[in-house]
Amino acid sequence: MGHGTYLGFILSFVNFVLIAYSLFLEKIFRDLTLFQFCLAFGSLYVPASVILGRLHIRKQIRYDTGMAFNVNPGLQAMMSEFKEIKDLLRELTSEKNTRDGE
């Protein structure tokens, strides 16, 4: 799980940076070292990714979780059980309130 999520992302990101530097930017900016490029790229990439991630959470995540709920029968069964438990607790508390009021 950790490799596919974090280590795989880091490796592919480093691969992307090195390829972009060697194929594109090394030929245009001859004075720019790899370290300077990484600093410049990181200072632009990190804020942009944070802003885009925040926008995704605010707009898209609601639909993503709704779709995940619709295709997961285990989650649907669990939520129906929670609803039954909630209804049972509501019924028990209303019975207790009526007995205490008598």
Secondary structure as UniProt FT lines:
FT   HELIX           3..7
FT   HELIX           8..20
FT   HELIX           21..25
FT   HELIX           26..28
FT   TURN            30..31
FT   HELIX           34..59
FT   HELIX           61..71
FT   HELIX           73..101
//
